[in-house]
Amino acid sequence: MKKILIVEDEIAISMVLKAYMQRAGYEIIQIYDGSQALIAYKEHEPDLVLLDVMLPGMDGWTILDKIRESSSCPVIMLTALGDVDYRLSGFKSGADDYISKPFVADEVVARVQAVLRRSPAFVDEESENFKQLGSLKVDFNSYQVHLNEEEIPFTPRDLSLFIFLVKHPNHIFTREQLLDQVWGMDYDGSDRAVDLAIKRIRKSLGKWPDTEGEIKTLRGMGYQLLVYEN
């Protein structure tokens, strides 16, 4: 079970988040004072932190900086400050996502799930540690892809996209779905980014599609990692 550390001084908001996160299957640790956040972080080693900006004792930006000194643990910032400058500040400081108050709790859960799926450290407990697709081996623990025992040098974003497709073989995804899963719900660029990433992935895979599978473009629908039956 994945652990979520909620650092939020408004008890009502913290309790709502806790209820929704527990319903989604997460273990929850709650902290209401910024001065206790780093202590709780080191003690519990959470898989993700929901971090308010305005906190007593120590503000969220300082806590984020301290976490980033030694960890790439996903952090989602929570704040009533909706100004774009604050959002940019959060991303530049190493935040993985940014949610403005007031928010819908179901959306926070969806954001948490999306960020965890994009995290290189994330491995679904119910999935295999790796998948062998003929001559292609995808290791979900080390976040590496090997073709004929040679590692394919994907960029981080292309690797996240390819691993997502590998985890869902033969499923069809629209560009918008892939953007949400890999780029995040806040991405405001063109869906052309998906097309370019798929093109790079195909080039990196080389001749693998000839006999074992391929990434298919389904006109008007999206993309599918089609795996051939042996």
MDAnalysis code that builds the backbone (N, CA, C; Angstrom):
import MDAnalysis as mda
import numpy as np

u = mda.Universe.empty(690, n_residues=230, atom_resindex=np.repeat(np.arange(230), 3), trajectory=True)
u.add_TopologyAttr("name", ["N", "CA", "C"] * 230)
u.add_TopologyAttr("resid", np.arange(1, 231))
u.add_TopologyAttr("resname", ["MET", "LYS", "LYS", "ILE", "LEU", "ILE", "VAL", "GLU", "ASP", "GLU", "ILE", "ALA", "ILE", "SER", "MET", "VAL", "LEU", "LYS", "ALA", "TYR", "MET", "GLN", "ARG", "ALA", "GLY", "TYR", "GLU", "ILE", "ILE", "GLN", "ILE", "TYR", "ASP", "GLY", "SER", "GLN", "ALA", "LEU", "ILE", "ALA", "TYR", "LYS", "GLU", "HIS", "GLU", "PRO", "ASP", "LEU", "VAL", "LEU", "LEU", "ASP", "VAL", "MET", "LEU", "PRO", "GLY", "MET", "ASP", "GLY", "TRP", "THR", "ILE", "LEU", "ASP", "LYS", "ILE", "ARG", "GLU", "SER", "SER", "SER", "CYS", "PRO", "VAL", "ILE", "MET", "LEU", "THR", "ALA", "LEU", "GLY", "ASP", "VAL", "ASP", "TYR", "ARG", "LEU", "SER", "GLY", "PHE", "LYS", "SER", "GLY", "ALA", "ASP", "ASP", "TYR", "ILE", "SER", "LYS", "PRO", "PHE", "VAL", "ALA", "ASP", "GLU", "VAL", "VAL", "ALA", "ARG", "VAL", "GLN", "ALA", "VAL", "LEU", "ARG", "ARG", "SER", "PRO", "ALA", "PHE", "VAL", "ASP", "GLU", "GLU", "SER", "GLU", "ASN", "PHE", "LYS", "GLN", "LEU", "GLY", "SER", "LEU", "LYS", "VAL", "ASP", "PHE", "ASN", "SER", "TYR", "GLN", "VAL", "HIS", "LEU", "ASN", "GLU", "GLU", "GLU", "ILE", "PRO", "PHE", "THR", "PRO", "ARG", "ASP", "LEU", "SER", "LEU", "PHE", "ILE", "PHE", "LEU", "VAL", "LYS", "HIS", "PRO", "ASN", "HIS", "ILE", "PHE", "THR", "ARG", "GLU", "GLN", "LEU", "LEU", "ASP", "GLN", "VAL", "TRP", "GLY", "MET", "ASP", "TYR", "ASP", "GLY", "SER", "ASP", "ARG", "ALA", "VAL", "ASP", "LEU", "ALA", "ILE", "LYS", "ARG", "ILE", "ARG", "LYS", "SER", "LEU", "GLY", "LYS", "TRP", "PRO", "ASP", "THR", "GLU", "GLY", "GLU", "ILE", "LYS", "THR", "LEU", "ARG", "GLY", "MET", "GLY", "TYR", "GLN", "LEU", "LEU", "VAL", "TYR", "GLU", "ASN"])
u.atoms.positions = np.array([
    [0.845, -1.195, 0.000],
    [0.000, 0.000, 0.000],
    [0.882, 1.247, 0.000],
    [0.619, 2.161, -0.933],
    [1.388, 3.393, -1.028],
    [1.024, 4.354, 0.109],
    [2.041, 5.052, 0.622],
    [1.852, 5.988, 1.723],
    [1.854, 7.427, 1.213],
    [0.867, 8.187, 1.660],
    [0.749, 9.592, 1.304],
    [0.889, 10.429, 2.580],
    [1.825, 11.378, 2.567],
    [1.971, 12.321, 3.672],
    [1.216, 13.601, 3.321],
    [0.197, 13.927, 4.130],
    [-0.575, 15.154, 3.931],
    [-0.098, 16.192, 4.934],
    [0.457, 17.293, 4.432],
    [0.913, 18.388, 5.295],
    [-0.017, 19.566, 5.034],
    [-0.995, 19.733, 5.899],
    [-2.059, 20.728, 5.715],
    [-2.542, 21.176, 7.088],
    [-2.485, 22.499, 7.366],
    [-2.846, 22.985, 8.695],
    [-4.342, 23.183, 8.892],
    [-5.123, 23.201, 7.821],
    [-6.579, 23.292, 7.957],
    [-7.124, 21.882, 8.151],
    [-7.530, 21.603, 9.381],
    [-7.910, 20.232, 9.746],
    [-9.048, 19.699, 8.884],
    [-10.034, 20.533, 8.588],
    [-11.180, 20.078, 7.783],
    [-10.724, 19.612, 6.403],
    [-9.834, 20.405, 5.778],
    [-9.325, 20.025, 4.452],
    [-8.503, 18.741, 4.545],
    [-7.670, 18.658, 5.565],
    [-6.840, 17.473, 5.744],
    [-7.685, 16.216, 5.913],
    [-8.770, 16.316, 6.677],
    [-9.626, 15.159, 6.918],
    [-10.369, 14.727, 5.654],
    [-10.794, 15.697, 4.845],
    [-11.445, 15.356, 3.578],
    [-10.461, 14.629, 2.663],
    [-9.244, 15.169, 2.563],
    [-8.231, 14.524, 1.733],
    [-7.937, 13.109, 2.245],
    [-7.829, 12.973, 3.540],
    [-7.559, 11.657, 4.117],
    [-8.650, 10.661, 3.740],
    [-9.906, 11.063, 3.867],
    [-11.021, 10.168, 3.566],
    [-10.996, 9.706, 2.117],
    [-10.761, 10.639, 1.208],
    [-10.760, 10.292, -0.208],
    [-9.539, 9.443, -0.572],
    [-8.405, 9.757, 0.012],
    [-7.197, 8.985, -0.285],
    [-7.295, 7.565, 0.268],
    [-7.854, 7.425, 1.446],
    [-8.027, 6.086, 2.013],
    [-9.003, 5.276, 1.172],
    [-10.045, 5.928, 0.682],
    [-11.004, 5.239, -0.178],
    [-10.328, 4.748, -1.461],
    [-9.310, 5.483, -1.913],
    [-8.575, 5.088, -3.119],
    [-7.505, 4.042, -2.817],
    [-7.335, 3.667, -1.550],
    [-6.429, 2.587, -1.212],
    [-5.066, 3.002, -0.697],
    [-4.916, 4.253, -0.264],
    [-3.627, 4.732, 0.214],
    [-3.583, 4.776, 1.745],
    [-2.389, 4.552, 2.284],
    [-2.157, 4.765, 3.717],
    [-1.830, 6.241, 3.922],
    [-2.418, 6.855, 4.947],
    [-2.302, 8.300, 5.125],
    [-1.601, 8.660, 6.437],
    [-0.645, 9.597, 6.335],
    [-0.030, 10.224, 7.503],
    [-0.388, 11.702, 7.449],
    [-0.914, 12.256, 8.534],
    [-1.332, 13.654, 8.560],
    [-0.429, 14.478, 9.476],
    [-0.010, 15.633, 8.972],
    [0.769, 16.596, 9.746],
    [0.114, 17.960, 9.563],
    [-0.027, 18.719, 10.678],
    [-0.717, 20.005, 10.623],
    [0.218, 21.194, 10.810],
    [1.489, 20.939, 11.087],
    [2.452, 22.002, 11.360],
    [3.687, 21.788, 10.497],
    [4.112, 22.840, 9.802],
    [5.256, 22.710, 8.909],
    [6.529, 22.283, 9.608],
    [6.685, 22.663, 10.867],
    [7.910, 22.320, 11.592],
    [8.034, 20.822, 11.844],
    [6.911, 20.093, 11.747],
    [6.924, 18.651, 11.972],
    [6.975, 17.852, 10.667],
    [6.869, 18.546, 9.534],
    [6.753, 17.856, 8.247],
    [7.984, 17.026, 7.903],
    [9.167, 17.609, 8.058],
    [10.388, 16.894, 7.687],
    [10.653, 15.712, 8.619],
    [10.280, 15.877, 9.886],
    [10.434, 14.770, 10.835],
    [9.552, 13.600, 10.397],
    [8.290, 13.911, 10.051],
    [7.365, 12.872, 9.605],
    [7.819, 12.265, 8.279],
    [8.358, 13.105, 7.400],
    [8.831, 12.612, 6.105],
    [9.957, 11.585, 6.286],
    [10.910, 11.889, 7.142],
    [12.035, 10.979, 7.375],
    [11.593, 9.709, 8.097],
    [10.629, 9.858, 8.988],
    [10.174, 8.703, 9.775],
    [9.348, 7.735, 8.950],
    [8.455, 8.249, 8.115],
    [7.507, 7.393, 7.399],
    [7.921, 7.069, 5.969],
    [8.836, 7.843, 5.374],
    [9.300, 7.618, 3.998],
    [8.117, 7.429, 3.044],
    [7.287, 8.458, 2.899],
    [6.095, 8.333, 2.055],
    [6.433, 8.191, 0.578],
    [5.445, 7.708, -0.175],
    [5.604, 7.574, -1.622],
    [5.223, 8.858, -2.344],
    [4.495, 9.745, -1.654],
    [4.100, 11.039, -2.239],
    [3.714, 11.974, -1.100],
    [3.950, 13.278, -1.300],
    [3.610, 14.293, -0.300],
    [2.619, 15.281, -0.897],
    [1.498, 15.490, -0.191],
    [0.579, 16.580, -0.499],
    [0.932, 17.711, 0.450],
    [1.455, 18.807, -0.089],
    [2.105, 19.826, 0.739],
    [1.467, 21.199, 0.560],
    [0.878, 21.715, 1.634],
    [0.320, 23.064, 1.619],
    [1.466, 24.080, 1.615],
    [1.232, 25.239, 1.020],
    [2.266, 26.279, 0.968],
    [2.305, 27.094, 2.254],
    [1.147, 27.575, 2.687],
    [1.077, 28.437, 3.872],
    [0.882, 27.571, 5.111],
    [1.954, 27.394, 5.870],
    [1.934, 26.527, 7.045],
    [2.573, 27.221, 8.240],
    [2.138, 26.914, 9.451],
    [2.836, 27.426, 10.637],
    [4.145, 26.668, 10.837],
    [5.135, 27.341, 11.370],
    [6.402, 26.684, 11.682],
    [7.405, 26.699, 10.554],
    [7.001, 26.237, 9.380],
    [7.870, 26.229, 8.201],
    [6.982, 26.193, 6.969],
    [7.224, 27.077, 6.005],
    [6.341, 27.129, 4.839],
    [6.648, 25.995, 3.863],
    [5.689, 25.768, 2.958],
    [5.800, 24.659, 2.021],
    [6.983, 24.728, 1.095],
    [7.361, 25.938, 0.650],
    [8.510, 26.065, -0.254],
    [9.794, 25.591, 0.430],
    [9.957, 25.959, 1.703],
    [11.151, 25.545, 2.438],
    [11.173, 24.030, 2.620],
    [10.013, 23.470, 2.945],
    [9.916, 22.016, 3.109],
    [10.260, 21.320, 1.789],
    [9.725, 21.825, 0.689],
    [10.017, 21.236, -0.622],
    [11.511, 21.286, -0.920],
    [12.137, 22.422, -0.663],
    [13.581, 22.543, -0.892],
    [14.361, 21.517, -0.074],
    [13.961, 21.320, 1.183],
    [14.645, 20.366, 2.058],
    [14.468, 18.937, 1.541],
    [13.266, 18.615, 1.069],
    [13.025, 17.277, 0.523],
    [13.877, 17.053, -0.716],
    [13.950, 18.077, -1.570],
    [14.685, 17.927, -2.827],
    [16.199, 17.841, -2.622],
    [16.682, 18.201, -1.460],
    [18.123, 18.073, -1.192],
    [18.569, 16.616, -1.181],
    [17.640, 15.703, -0.896],
    [18.041, 14.302, -0.776],
    [17.086, 13.306, -1.419],
    [16.000, 13.800, -2.021],
    [14.994, 12.862, -2.518],
    [14.261, 13.396, -3.740],
    [13.822, 12.473, -4.595],
    [12.986, 12.820, -5.747],
    [11.544, 12.382, -5.510],
    [11.196, 12.160, -4.233],
    [9.832, 11.770, -3.883],
    [8.832, 12.757, -4.499],
    [7.774, 12.272, -5.159],
    [6.792, 13.179, -5.750],
    [6.144, 14.085, -4.708],
    [6.028, 15.370, -5.056],
    [5.410, 16.356, -4.164],
    [4.383, 17.154, -4.960],
    [3.157, 17.195, -4.446],
    [2.095, 18.009, -5.045],
    [1.797, 19.162, -4.090],
    [1.918, 20.389, -4.579],
    [1.695, 21.571, -3.759],
    [0.205, 21.914, -3.703],
    [-0.261, 22.266, -2.506],
    [-1.638, 22.702, -2.292],
    [-1.606, 24.135, -1.783],
    [-2.366, 25.026, -2.421],
    [-2.345, 26.414, -1.971],
    [-3.564, 27.175, -2.443],
    [-3.920, 28.175, -1.685],
    [-5.008, 29.063, -2.084],
    [-4.511, 30.137, -3.043],
    [-3.199, 30.193, -3.252],
    [-2.614, 31.191, -4.145],
    [-2.688, 30.692, -5.579],
    [-3.562, 31.322, -6.366],
    [-3.782, 30.833, -7.717],
    [-2.972, 31.543, -8.774],
    [-2.134, 32.466, -8.382],
    [-1.362, 33.244, -9.348],
    [-0.391, 32.357, -10.111],
    [-0.248, 32.612, -11.405],
    [0.628, 31.821, -12.258],
    [2.070, 31.844, -11.757],
    [2.494, 32.985, -11.198],
    [3.872, 33.087, -10.717],
    [4.162, 32.060, -9.625],
    [3.164, 31.800, -8.784],
    [3.345, 30.812, -7.722],
    [3.435, 29.406, -8.315],
    [2.646, 29.152, -9.358],
    [2.705, 27.851, -10.013],
    [4.086, 27.636, -10.616],
    [4.595, 28.636, -11.306],
    [5.912, 28.525, -11.914],
    [6.988, 28.346, -10.859],
    [6.839, 29.065, -9.741],
    [7.801, 28.943, -8.652],
    [7.822, 27.516, -8.117],
    [6.625, 26.920, -7.995],
    [6.541, 25.557, -7.501],
    [7.221, 24.562, -8.412],
    [6.986, 24.677, -9.708],
    [7.596, 23.747, -10.652],
    [9.110, 23.933, -10.708],
    [9.575, 25.174, -10.664],
    [11.012, 25.432, -10.688],
    [11.693, 24.888, -9.437],
    [10.950, 24.841, -8.331],
    [11.519, 24.339, -7.079],
    [11.498, 22.819, -6.998],
    [10.879, 22.174, -7.980],
    [10.875, 20.719, -8.005],
    [9.550, 20.079, -7.669],
    [8.461, 20.862, -7.633],
    [7.140, 20.266, -7.395],
    [6.718, 19.466, -8.624],
    [6.010, 18.371, -8.397],
    [5.554, 17.524, -9.496],
    [4.189, 17.946, -10.024],
    [3.423, 18.622, -9.203],
    [2.122, 19.128, -9.627],
    [1.719, 20.234, -8.658],
    [0.653, 20.946, -8.998],
    [0.247, 22.130, -8.241],
    [-1.269, 22.213, -8.297],
    [-1.927, 22.237, -7.153],
    [-3.387, 22.274, -7.101],
    [-3.826, 23.479, -6.278],
    [-4.662, 24.319, -6.868],
    [-5.150, 25.521, -6.186],
    [-6.432, 25.220, -5.422],
    [-6.555, 25.826, -4.250],
    [-7.798, 25.739, -3.475],
    [-8.757, 26.827, -3.959],
    [-10.067, 26.574, -3.902],
    [-10.698, 25.310, -3.506],
    [-10.565, 24.269, -4.608],
    [-10.521, 23.009, -4.235],
    [-10.389, 21.947, -5.216],
    [-11.439, 20.870, -4.973],
    [-11.630, 20.025, -5.961],
    [-12.515, 18.868, -5.843],
    [-11.658, 17.690, -5.415],
    [-12.040, 17.033, -4.320],
    [-11.202, 15.970, -3.756],
    [-10.953, 14.844, -4.747],
    [-11.952, 14.515, -5.573],
    [-11.767, 13.452, -6.566],
    [-10.659, 13.813, -7.559],
    [-10.556, 15.114, -7.876],
    [-9.499, 15.545, -8.792],
    [-8.135, 15.395, -8.134],
    [-8.044, 15.681, -6.841],
    [-6.771, 15.511, -6.137],
    [-6.336, 14.048, -6.193],
    [-7.284, 13.135, -5.979],
    [-6.966, 11.705, -6.063],
    [-6.447, 11.356, -7.459],
    [-7.113, 11.885, -8.491],
    [-6.682, 11.613, -9.863],
    [-5.286, 12.163, -10.122],
    [-5.001, 13.341, -9.586],
    [-3.671, 13.932, -9.753],
    [-2.616, 13.074, -9.052],
    [-2.933, 12.617, -7.851],
    [-2.001, 11.760, -7.104],
    [-1.702, 10.494, -7.903],
    [-2.733, 9.868, -8.424],
    [-2.549, 8.640, -9.191],
    [-1.705, 8.888, -10.435],
    [-1.957, 10.012, -11.120],
    [-1.204, 10.327, -12.331],
    [0.266, 10.595, -12.019],
    [0.531, 11.352, -10.945],
    [1.914, 11.655, -10.573],
    [2.656, 10.386, -10.170],
    [2.004, 9.502, -9.416],
    [2.647, 8.254, -9.021],
    [2.957, 7.385, -10.228],
    [2.050, 7.368, -11.201],
    [2.310, 6.567, -12.405],
    [3.494, 7.104, -13.191],
    [3.709, 8.428, -13.126],
    [4.833, 9.015, -13.861],
    [6.141, 8.924, -13.093],
    [6.078, 8.562, -11.823],
    [7.282, 8.528, -11.002],
    [8.140, 7.315, -11.339],
    [9.450, 7.512, -11.652],
    [10.323, 6.375, -11.962],
    [10.402, 5.354, -10.837],
    [10.161, 5.802, -9.610],
    [10.267, 4.891, -8.473],
    [9.011, 4.058, -8.285],
    [7.957, 4.379, -9.042],
    [6.686, 3.707, -8.832],
    [6.642, 2.361, -9.513],
    [6.294, 1.337, -8.743],
    [6.066, 0.003, -9.292],
    [4.779, -0.521, -8.687],
    [3.821, -0.832, -9.504],
    [2.539, -1.350, -9.034],
    [2.758, -2.703, -8.371],
    [2.321, -2.823, -7.093],
    [2.543, -4.059, -6.356],
    [1.882, -5.261, -7.013],
    [0.823, -5.040, -7.779],
    [0.105, -6.149, -8.374],
    [0.619, -6.491, -9.764],
    [1.577, -5.768, -10.267],
    [2.103, -6.026, -11.604],
    [3.404, -6.802, -11.513],
    [3.855, -7.296, -12.679],
    [5.134, -7.965, -12.741],
    [6.251, -6.941, -12.547],
    [7.419, -7.418, -12.154],
    [8.568, -6.535, -12.036],
    [9.154, -6.205, -13.401],
    [8.897, -7.085, -14.373],
    [9.358, -6.819, -15.731],
    [8.437, -7.527, -16.712],
    [8.519, -7.136, -17.968],
    [7.739, -7.793, -19.014],
    [8.664, -8.118, -20.176],
    [8.579, -9.352, -20.642],
    [9.381, -9.808, -21.777],
    [8.488, -9.864, -23.002],
    [8.826, -9.102, -24.006],
    [8.083, -9.090, -25.264],
    [9.025, -9.562, -26.363],
    [9.219, -10.863, -26.439],
    [10.167, -11.404, -27.402],
    [11.580, -10.995, -27.034],
    [12.246, -10.305, -27.926],
    [13.621, -9.867, -27.687],
    [13.687, -8.588, -26.857],
    [12.530, -8.056, -26.497],
    [12.459, -6.802, -25.756],
    [12.114, -7.087, -24.297],
    [12.940, -6.562, -23.375],
    [12.682, -6.728, -21.951],
    [12.496, -5.358, -21.314],
    [11.375, -5.178, -20.633],
    [11.067, -3.920, -19.966],
    [11.079, -4.178, -18.464],
    [12.017, -3.553, -17.759],
    [12.176, -3.743, -16.315],
    [11.526, -2.577, -15.590],
    [10.445, -2.865, -14.832],
    [9.717, -1.810, -14.143],
    [10.410, -1.369, -12.858],
    [11.318, -2.183, -12.344],
    [12.058, -1.807, -11.138],
    [13.173, -0.823, -11.456],
    [13.998, -1.177, -12.446],
    [15.133, -0.323, -12.797],
    [14.753, 0.762, -13.793],
    [13.513, 0.666, -14.341],
    [13.047, 1.632, -15.332],
    [13.982, 1.638, -16.546],
    [14.243, 0.438, -17.061],
    [15.117, 0.280, -18.216],
    [14.455, -0.623, -19.250],
    [14.820, -0.398, -20.507],
    [14.327, -1.224, -21.603],
    [15.531, -1.771, -22.363],
    [15.562, -3.095, -22.542],
    [16.666, -3.731, -23.259],
    [16.134, -4.459, -24.496],
    [16.805, -4.278, -25.597],
    [16.493, -4.984, -26.837],
    [17.693, -5.841, -27.199],
    [17.489, -7.171, -27.253],
    [18.602, -8.092, -27.483],
    [19.731, -7.840, -26.481],
    [19.334, -7.594, -25.218],
    [20.231, -7.399, -24.078],
    [21.020, -6.084, -24.118],
    [20.684, -5.195, -25.044],
    [21.311, -3.877, -25.089],
    [20.278, -2.820, -24.679],
    [20.677, -1.935, -23.741],
    [19.737, -0.935, -23.248],
    [19.418, 0.098, -24.315],
    [18.131, 0.428, -24.411],
    [17.692, 1.470, -25.335],
    [17.726, 2.807, -24.597],
    [18.444, 3.799, -25.102],
    [18.598, 5.086, -24.398],
    [17.430, 6.039, -24.640],
    [16.281, 5.741, -24.031],
    [15.126, 6.633, -24.131],
    [15.342, 7.903, -23.311],
    [14.700, 8.991, -23.719],
    [14.600, 10.168, -22.852],
    [13.614, 9.824, -21.732],
    [13.657, 10.517, -20.589],
    [12.741, 10.201, -19.485],
    [11.263, 10.235, -19.892],
    [10.846, 11.241, -20.659],
    [9.440, 11.342, -21.034],
    [9.048, 10.223, -21.996],
    [9.904, 9.925, -22.974],
    [9.615, 8.841, -23.910],
    [9.568, 7.500, -23.183],
    [10.453, 7.338, -22.212],
    [10.474, 6.100, -21.435],
    [9.181, 5.946, -20.644],
    [8.711, 7.016, -20.027],
    [7.458, 6.961, -19.267],
    [6.287, 6.596, -20.176],
    [6.267, 7.167, -21.374],
    [5.194, 6.874, -22.319],
    [5.244, 5.420, -22.762],
    [6.438, 4.935, -23.105],
    [6.552, 3.563, -23.582],
    [6.192, 2.561, -22.484],
    [6.666, 2.800, -21.265],
    [6.352, 1.886, -20.163],
    [4.850, 1.879, -19.881],
    [4.204, 3.032, -19.989],
    [2.751, 3.063, -19.817],
    [2.064, 2.186, -20.852],
    [2.508, 2.258, -22.102],
    [1.924, 1.424, -23.153],
    [2.204, -0.054, -22.904],
    [3.419, -0.362, -22.438],
    [3.776, -1.753, -22.158],
    [2.895, -2.325, -21.055],
    [2.572, -1.503, -20.068],
    [1.725, -1.973, -18.968],
    [0.278, -2.170, -19.399],
    [-0.071, -1.636, -20.568],
    [-1.450, -1.761, -21.061],
    [-1.426, -2.233, -22.517],
    [-0.863, -3.425, -22.779],
    [-0.746, -3.909, -24.160],
    [-2.120, -4.097, -24.805],
    [-2.188, -3.777, -26.096],
    [-3.378, -3.973, -26.925],
    [-4.533, -3.023, -26.582],
    [-4.325, -2.105, -25.638],
    [-5.336, -1.092, -25.339],
    [-5.120, 0.111, -26.255],
    [-6.209, 0.740, -26.641],
    [-6.140, 1.918, -27.497],
    [-6.289, 3.167, -26.623],
    [-5.362, 4.112, -26.790],
    [-5.401, 5.355, -26.016],
    [-5.431, 6.546, -26.965],
    [-6.276, 7.519, -26.663],
    [-6.281, 8.750, -27.437],
    [-5.062, 9.581, -27.055],
    [-4.754, 10.572, -27.851],
    [-3.647, 11.479, -27.516],
    [-3.915, 12.183, -26.185],
    [-5.171, 12.574, -25.978],
    [-5.519, 13.278, -24.741],
    [-5.301, 12.387, -23.522],
    [-5.636, 11.108, -23.628],
    [-5.422, 10.184, -22.510],
    [-3.934, 10.011, -22.216],
    [-3.134, 9.918, -23.256],
    [-1.692, 9.762, -23.069],
    [-1.081, 11.032, -22.480],
    [-1.576, 12.175, -22.907],
    [-1.094, 13.434, -22.330],
    [-1.391, 13.484, -20.831],
    [-2.612, 13.095, -20.441],
    [-2.983, 13.107, -19.024],
    [-2.120, 12.149, -18.210],
    [-1.876, 10.962, -18.763],
    [-1.144, 9.941, -18.024],
    [0.344, 10.240, -17.908],
    [0.937, 10.803, -18.945],
    [2.395, 10.952, -18.997],
    [2.842, 12.396, -18.798],
    [2.170, 13.339, -19.448],
    [2.565, 14.748, -19.328],
    [1.899, 15.417, -18.131],
    [0.741, 14.919, -17.719],
    [0.040, 15.493, -16.585],
    [-1.140, 16.334, -17.019],
    [-2.094, 16.478, -16.090],
    [-3.342, 17.170, -16.396],
    [-3.141, 18.665, -16.624],
    [-2.045, 19.230, -16.118],
    [-1.804, 20.665, -16.269],
    [-1.090, 21.023, -17.574],
    [-0.729, 20.014, -18.371],
    [-0.013, 20.283, -19.609],
    [-0.899, 21.082, -20.559],
    [-0.382, 22.197, -21.046],
    [-1.188, 23.051, -21.917],
    [-0.577, 23.205, -23.304],
    [0.312, 22.284, -23.670],
    [0.916, 22.325, -24.997],
    [0.090, 21.540, -26.003],
    [0.625, 21.370, -27.197],
    [-0.066, 20.670, -28.270],
    [0.015, 19.163, -28.090],
    [-1.054, 18.448, -28.542],
    [-1.008, 16.990, -28.489],
    [-0.044, 16.432, -29.534],
    [0.544, 17.325, -30.310],
    [1.599, 16.940, -31.248],
    [2.778, 16.323, -30.494],
    [2.921, 16.671, -29.217],
    [4.007, 16.116, -28.403],
    [3.922, 14.597, -28.347],
    [2.706, 14.057, -28.330],
    [2.534, 12.601, -28.309],
    [3.031, 11.999, -29.619],
    [2.646, 12.603, -30.743],
    [3.074, 12.101, -32.045],
    [4.599, 12.071, -32.159],
    [5.238, 13.134, -31.703],
    [6.695, 13.213, -31.795],
    [7.352, 12.177, -30.890],
    [6.782, 11.975, -29.691],
    [7.338, 10.981, -28.771],
    [7.201, 9.579, -29.357],
    [6.060, 9.267, -29.939],
    [5.856, 7.953, -30.564],
    [6.841, 7.744, -31.702],
    [7.074, 8.790, -32.487],
    [8.033, 8.695, -33.593],
    [9.433, 8.375, -33.077],
    [9.842, 9.033, -31.983],
    [11.161, 8.769, -31.405],
    [11.248, 7.354, -30.840],
    [10.171, 6.911, -30.197],
    [10.154, 5.558, -29.625],
    [10.278, 4.513, -30.721],
    [9.534, 4.688, -31.790],
    [9.616, 3.736, -32.911],
    [11.026, 3.672, -33.478],
    [11.654, 4.825, -33.589],
    [13.023, 4.863, -34.099],
    [13.973, 4.127, -33.158],
    [13.782, 4.306, -31.853],
    [14.638, 3.648, -30.868],
    [14.439, 2.138, -30.864],
    [13.202, 1.695, -31.122],
    [12.922, 0.254, -31.127],
    [13.470, -0.436, -32.365],
    [13.724, 0.331, -33.400],
    [14.326, -0.241, -34.605],
    [13.469, -1.336, -35.217],
    [14.041, -2.524, -35.403],
    [13.358, -3.611, -36.102],
    [12.518, -4.491, -35.180],
    [12.428, -4.137, -33.892],
    [11.631, -4.977, -32.988],
    [10.212, -5.222, -33.483],
    [9.520, -4.237, -34.056],
    [8.134, -4.481, -34.454],
    [7.941, -5.554, -35.516],
    [9.002, -5.961, -36.221],
    [8.837, -6.866, -37.357],
    [8.132, -8.168, -36.995],
    [8.451, -8.748, -35.833],
    [7.947, -10.089, -35.523],
    [7.225, -10.210, -34.185],
    [7.382, -9.230, -33.292],
    [6.887, -9.422, -31.933],
    [5.806, -8.435, -31.508],
    [5.742, -7.306, -32.152],
    [4.740, -6.320, -31.799],
    [5.033, -5.011, -32.483],
    [4.174, -4.046, -32.280],
    [4.387, -2.727, -32.870],
    [3.476, -1.704, -32.212],
    [3.881, -0.450, -32.307],
    [3.016, 0.640, -31.866],
    [2.216, 1.086, -33.086],
    [0.909, 0.859, -33.030],
    [0.057, 1.157, -34.179],
    [-0.609, 2.520, -34.019],
    [-0.729, 3.223, -35.114],
    [-1.494, 4.462, -35.172],
    [-2.871, 4.125, -35.720],
    [-3.900, 4.387, -34.949],
    [-5.264, 4.107, -35.370],
    [-5.931, 5.433, -35.702],
    [-6.103, 5.683, -36.970],
    [-6.572, 6.987, -37.436],
    [-7.909, 7.365, -36.776],
    [-7.936, 8.562, -36.210],
    [-9.140, 9.056, -35.570],
    [-9.365, 8.506, -34.176],
    [-8.461, 7.630, -33.719],
    [-8.632, 7.016, -32.402],
    [-7.435, 7.279, -31.482],
    [-6.222, 6.949, -31.954],
    [-5.049, 7.167, -31.114],
    [-3.974, 6.137, -31.367],
    [-3.376, 5.637, -30.290],
    [-2.246, 4.709, -30.401],
    [-2.494, 3.450, -29.592],
    [-1.831, 2.369, -30.037],
    [-1.969, 1.071, -29.386],
    [-0.640, 0.329, -29.482],
    [-0.188, -0.241, -28.354],
    [0.943, -1.152, -28.394],
    [0.383, -2.537, -28.657],
    [0.469, -2.976, -29.904],
    [-0.070, -4.273, -30.302],
    [1.014, -5.329, -30.109],
    [0.726, -6.311, -29.262],
    [1.683, -7.389, -29.003],
    [1.167, -8.648, -29.691],
    [1.978, -9.231, -30.558],
    [1.566, -10.408, -31.308],
    [1.578, -11.643, -30.407],
    [0.586, -12.516, -30.634],
    [0.541, -13.778, -29.910],
    [1.588, -14.722, -30.470],
    [2.300, -15.411, -29.548],
    [3.311, -16.390, -30.002],
    [2.643, -17.680, -30.430],
])
